[in-house]
């Protein structure tokens, strides 16, 4: 069940994944093909949905909202928080191309 899955730590936490965008030509943040170190589900870290991002999370949530529209991603909370070169990003679980470590 989705709710149970999202309430537990992300199964790829502390692992590195490669990001695959649906529309790499629409990549203003240049993350297509980059490696992201997964921390956890965003809502578990921020205690809120990416749609309600405020304070610390406002910038990453706005960035994700822009990408979500360009990439045709859903409005659900299957959103992962992680780092690319020490910079914070949110990616949808469907944007995982492969698990590297």
Secondary structure, DSSP 4 states (H G I P E B T S, - for coil): -HHHHHHSPPTTTT-EEEE--TTTTS-TT--TT-EEEEEEEHHHHHSS-GGG--GGGHHHHHHHHHHHHHHT--SSS-EEEEEETTEEEEEEGGGEEEE--
